[in-house]
């Protein structure tokens, strides 16, 4: 698959639409920023979108990047499980972001170049029980452990499920309303109620939740959520088939080559290295080599 075709197949999630693409996106992202910081920024502050074309691990874009003041922000959303490769993903995001905002000539200066401070956040609203807030570190993935790693990146993971009770929902009304909307959809789907998305949209409009947004973008929201839900179901089926195939082939052949083939499939599905190791029995170094192989194949 060519890089251009990959780009055409990438679709925005509702999270990205609400906080990046919609006409209210600047107001929404500023509200989110102020909820995360004790010193709020004024409504007229400059917010620059950073467009990162290459989306890793998924056909749905669940991540947005901004330059706000003297900082770079990367926000992501995870509805199913928290991707344990988020620190690595954010590292790649940050590199591409700095490439965009720094002049080419500046990179060759001998004097220190001031750069915006990065901050990384992932908002989790899946069904798996997780703490209200946790951190993920890039150094946790290092093959060689070091008390003082030369490179570190920290992602703050915030559980935005209502029952987690994180204070951010009280501080950011738009995020709270988004959470309520998604929880309604989840409830109706799990209850087997037909037209879960349509019913959630109707109820939210009646209850004053994302009312203006849903009235204006209702059909697009329904299309995005339907496509993403079908994609998630398809990925879940493929993950299970890959695991079953790996187990079956491992029993029959003692694995190695087959395990690597299964691992490659799981990588293409966006699974974390930890998940791949558990499913295939491969070591972290073997998985790292497969990542390099995939990179070479892509080029």
C-alpha positions, 0 to 999 in steps of 0.5 A, spaced: 500 500 500 502 506 498 503 512 502 498 516 499 493 511 499 494 510 506 493 518 507 486 517 503 484 511 508 485 515 514 478 518 517 477 522 523 474 520 529 469 525 533 474 527 538 478 529 532 473 533 529 470 536 535 477 538 538 481 540 531 476 540 525 470 543 527 468 551 527 468 551 535 475 547 535 479 553 537 474 554 543 474 547 545 481 546 545 482 552 549 477 550 554 481 543 555 488 547 555 485 551 561 482 545 564 489 542 565 493 548 567 492 553 573 493 559 569 488 560 564 489 563 557 485 568 554 480 567 549 484 571 544 491 567 545 494 564 538 493 557 537 496 553 531 494 547 529 500 542 527 498 537 522 501 530 522 499 526 516 502 520 518 498 516 523 501 510 526 497 504 528 490 505 526 486 507 520 482 512 524 486 519 527 485 519 534 490 524 535 491 532 535 497 537 535 497 544 537 502 550 538 499 554 544 503 559 547 510 557 548 508 549 548 506 544 544 501 539 545 499 532 543 492 530 545 490 523 543 483 519 545 483 511 546 476 508 546 478 501 547 484 499 550 490 504 552 496 503 547 502 502 551 506 505 545 503 512 546 510 514 549 513 512 542 508 515 538 508 521 541 516 521 540 515 521 533 509 526 533 514 531 537 519 530 532 515 531 526 512 537 530 518 541 531 520 540 524 514 544 522 515 549 526 523 550 526 526 554 520 531 550 516 536 555 518 535 554 525 537 547 526 544 549 524 546 554 529 551 553 534 547 557 539 541 554 543 535 554 539 529 556 544 523 551 542 516 550 545 515 545 551 512 539 549 506 536 553 502 529 552 496 527 554 491 521 552 484 521 554 481 514 555 474 512 555 474 505 554 470 499 558 477 496 562 477 499 569 483 503 569 485 509 575 483 516 574 490 518 572 496 515 570 503 516 566 506 512 561 514 513 560 518 511 554 523 509 558 519 503 560 520 500 553 527 500 553 530 493 552 536 496 557 533 499 563 537 505 566 536 509 572 537 515 568 535 514 561 538 519 556 531 520 553 525 520 556 518 522 554 512 522 559 504 521 557 499 523 562 493 518 561 487 521 564 480 516 564 474 521 562 469 515 564 464 519 568 465 513 574 472 515 574 471 521 577 477 525 574 476 533 576 477 535 568 470 533 567 468 539 572 473 543 569 472 542 561 464 542 560 465 540 552 469 534 554 464 532 559 459 533 554 463 529 549 464 523 555 456 523 556 455 522 549 459 517 548 457 513 554 450 513 552 452 510 545 456 505 549 450 503 554 445 502 548 450 498 544 451 494 550 444 493 551 442 491 544 438 497 543 438 498 535 440 505 532 444 506 538 448 512 535 441 515 533 438 515 539 444 518 543 444 524 538 436 525 539 437 524 547 443 529 547 440 534 543 434 534 548 438 534 554 442 540 552 449 536 551 453 538 545 446 540 542 449 545 537 454 541 534 450 535 533 444 539 530 450 542 525 454 535 524 449 530 526 449 526 520 457 526 519 458 524 527 453 518 525 458 516 519 464 517 523 462 513 529 459 507 525 465 507 521 469 507 527 465 502 531 465 497 525 473 498 524 474 496 531 469 490 531 473 488 525 480 489 528 477 485 534 476 479 530 482 479 526 486 480 533 483 474 536 484 470 529 491 472 529 492 469 536 488 463 535 492 462 529 499 463 532 497 458 538 495 453 533 501 454 529 506 454 535 503 447 537 504 444 530 511 447 528 514 450 534 513 457 531 519 462 530 518 464 523 510 463 524 510 467 530 514 472 527 508 472 521 503 473 526 507 478 530 507 482 523 500 482 523 498 484 530 503 490 529 499 492 522 493 491 527 496 496 532 497 492 538 502 494 543 509 490 543 507 487 550 500 484 547 504 481 541 510 478 546 504 475 550 501 472 544 507 470 540 512 468 545 517 473 542 522 477 546 522 484 546 529 484 541 525 480 536 519 485 536 524 491 535 527 487 529 520 486 526 519 493 527 525 495 523 523 490 518 516 493 517 519 500 516 524 498 511 518 494 507 514 501 508 520 505 504 
